[in-house]
């Protein structure tokens, strides 16, 4: 499914690039930005169609609604290490390209693409959170959660200012450590031949392995945006960038969705701390997974308490 839909979306992406090249005569982003400053170029239907196709292509790469169909099944069906990479690597690269193309190259065309991207962002936040609420498999829950996070990050693209760019980089860095940490714990707790653990399988984890439960709690609360963790700072900077551009409605919707997300994050925490263990945990500890979880916890906490240096670095 991922291969077929990915190839299909890449076709849209390449066709969109072709239309942009045909409309501007260049593939250099700086030269394209100069051409687009001409009012005549801004009304070119081929250029506008190219932007729509680019949104479709990038939308698939970041699993934004309505281009998210592949995410839940792929997250659940793929081996957990592969899922962890797919949740971070392609998404980070796609969002970097998203920002470079739309916020830095086509700011003059913002009235043409802002409404479309805002709609995609809002749908991604609501659909991702509501879908995650209904899941019992933790990997499918994380898949829908990633869809909602795509909506939050799109706000940084829509803000199209310098703070939006630095906050996008900070968000992706924080998201990477949180996601790798969670999937590291899933790998540690994964039973042989039964890797896709249900939430109920985490019952009583705090009694048997309190360090793992605490680590999972830190990652989940950070994904929800609770201080003093990195997820809160990441959302704070993105929302600040949006407020600077007057996107108040979008920020209110995002804050509401952040509150909704705590329902399914806390559901996992309740299983770990308030339910009796259903069976023994056959954990598989390896130096690599322990290192990933340890670095994830340290970074998630430290970025939440001392974000200044990373934000300053991202600004450059």
N, C-alpha and C positions, 0 to 999 in steps of 0.2 A: 504493500500500500504506500509506504513512504517513498519507495523508488519511483513508482508510477506517477503519483501525485507530484513528487519533487521534479520529475522530468517535465511534467505538464506545466508546472509553475515556472520552471526555468525558461520554457518556451515563451511564456508571457513576458518574463523579465528581459530576454534577449530581443523580443519584438519591440518592447517599449524602448530599449536602448537604441534600436535601429531607427525608430520614429524620431527620437530626440536628436540623433545624429543627422537624420535627413532634414530636420527643421532648423538646426543650428549650424550644420556643417563642421562640427568638431566633436571629439570625444573627450577633450580636455575640460574639466569641470570649471576652471577659471574662465576659459574662453566662452563656454556656454553661458556662464553667469553674465558676462559682458554683453553677449548677444541678446539675452533675455531682458536686459534693461531697456531695449528698444520697444516702445509700446506696440508697434506693428507685430513684433515676434510674439508678444504675450497673448495675442488673440489667434495665433496660428492653431487651427483645429488638430493638425497632426501632432504638434507639441503637447497639446492638452491630452490627446488620446495616449500619447507616449507616457505621460505622467500617470494616467489611470492604470496602464499596464504595469508600470513599475511598482505601483502600490499593490497590485495583485501579486506580483512576484515576490516582493519583499514581505508582504503579508503572510504568505505561506511559510517563508523561512522563519518568521518569528512566531508562527502559530497564532495569529490574530484572527478574530471572527470577521468574516465567514470563511476563512481559509485555514481553519484549525482542525479539520476533520480527521487528520492523521494522528494527532497528538495522543489522545487517550489510548488507542489500541497499540501504538508504537511504544509508548512508555511502559505499558503493561507487558507487552509481548517480548520486547528486546531484553537481552541480558542487562542486569543492573549497571555494570560499568559502562556499557554502550549507551544506556539511557542517560546516565550522568553526563557523558560527553555531549550527547545530542541536546540536552537541556541547556547547556551553557555555550559550547563552542560556536555552532552555527548561528545561534540567536545573537551572541555578542557581535559577531562579524556582520550580520544582517542589520542590526541596529546602528552600528557605526556607519555602514553604507547608507542606511535610511537617512541619518542626520546629515551626512555630507551632501547627499543628492538634494534633499528637499530643503533643509534649513539653511544650508550654506550656498547652494547653487541656484535654487528657485525661490528665494524669499519674496521677489516681486510678484510671483504667481501664487502667493499664499492665499488670497481670496478664493482661488480655484481649487486648492487642495486641502485647506484647513478644515472646511466643513466635512469633507469626505473622511479625512483622518480622524477628526473628532468623533464622527459616528462610529468608525471602526473601534476607536479606543473605548467608547462607552459600552458598545455591544460586547467587547472583549472582557471588560471588567465585570459586567452583570452576568454574562453567560458563563464565564469562567468560575465565578464564585458560586452561582446557583448550581452549576454542574458539580462542583467539588462537594457541596453540601450533601448530595445524594450518593456519594461514593462510599464503599466500604473497603475497597482495595486501596492501600496507601499509595501505590504507584499511579493508579488512575486519578486519585485525589490530587497528587502533585502535578499531573498532566493538566488538569483543569485549573489548578492554581497557577501554573505557568502561563496559561491563556490570560488570566486576569492580570498577571504581572506585565504581560505584553501591553495591555491597555494602559497601565501606569506609565510605562517607559515611553509609550507613544506621546504622552503629554509633553515630555521633554523635547521631542521632535517638533510638535506643534508650537511650543513656546519659541523656538528658533532664535534664542539669544545665547549669549556666552555662558550664562549660568545653566541654561538648558543643556548645552554640550557637556560641561563639566559634571553636572548632576547625572547625566546619562552614563558617563564613564564610571562614576562612583557607584551608581546603582548596579551596573553590570558586574563590577568588581565584587561588591557585597553579595549580590545574588549568586555569583560563582562559588564563593566560599560557603555560603549557606546551603546551596544545592549539593555541592560535592560532599559536604559534611553529612547531610541527611542520607544521601545514597550510600555513603560509607557505613552508616549505622544499619541501613537496610541490608547491605552485604554481610555485615557481621552477624546479624540476626537471621539471615536467610538459611532455611533448612535445605539440605541437599535434595534436589528434585522438586522443591516447593519454594521457589525464590520469591514469588509474588505474594507476600504476606498480607493477610487481611488485618484490619485495625484491631480486631478482637485478639489477634495473636500477640499484641503488645500488652495485653492485660497483665498487670502486676510486674511490669519490667522494673519499676522503681524499687521493688522489694528484692528482686534477684540481682539486678545490675544497676545500682543507683547512678553510677557515673554515666552510663550510656543513656539512661532516662533523662538525666539533667542536661546532657549534651543535646539530645533530641528536643527537649523543651526550649533550650536557647535558640536553636535553629528555627523552630516553629514560631515562637513569639517574635523573632526577628523578621521572618517572612510576613507576619501580620503587621509589623510596623510598631512594635512596642519599644519604648525607650527602656534602657540606655543602649540598645543594640543597633547594629549597622543598618538594619532595615528601616528603622525609624528615621535616621539621618538621611538615608537615600531618598525616602519619600518626602521628607521635609524640604530638601533642596529642589526636588522636581516640582513640588507644589509652589515653592517660592518663585521659581522661574516662571511658572504659569501665572501666578498672581501679578508679577511684574508686567506681563503682557495683557492683563485684564481678563484672563480666562477663569473668572470666579466660578461660573457654573460648572465648568469641567472639574475644578478642584473640589467643589462640594460633592459632586458625584463620586469622585475618587475617594474622598474621606469616608463617605457612606459605605462604599464597597470595601474599604479597609476594615471597617467595623464588622461588616458581614463576614469577612474572611476569618475572623476569630472564632466563629462558630465551629468550623471544621478543624481548625488548628487545635482549639481547646478540646475537641472531641478525642483526638489522639492522646492528649495530655491526661484527660480523665481516665482513659483506658489504662495508661501507664501507672497512675498514682491512686486511683480509686476503685480499681477492679482487682479481683483475686486472680492469680495466675491460673491459666487453663492447662498449661503443660510446662514441662521443663524447656528452658531456652538452650538449644544446641548451638551456641555461638561459635563462630569460626574467626578467631583473631589472627591477623597477619600484621607484620610491621607496617606495611603500606597503608592498610585501611585505618589502623590506629593513628598513623601519622596524619592522614587526611582529616580524620575527625578532630584530632588535637589542634592542627593548624586552623581548621574551620572554626572551632570554638574561640581560640585566641584572637583570630582576625575579626570575627563577628563582634566580639566584645570590644576589642581595641578600636576598631573603626567607629563604633558607636560612641566611644568616650573621647577619642582623639581623631576626629575626622579632618581637622584643618589642613594638615600637610598633604593628604591625598587630594583634597579638593583643590588646593593651590597648585599641585602638580598637574591635575587634570585640566586646570584652566589654561595651561600652556600647551 
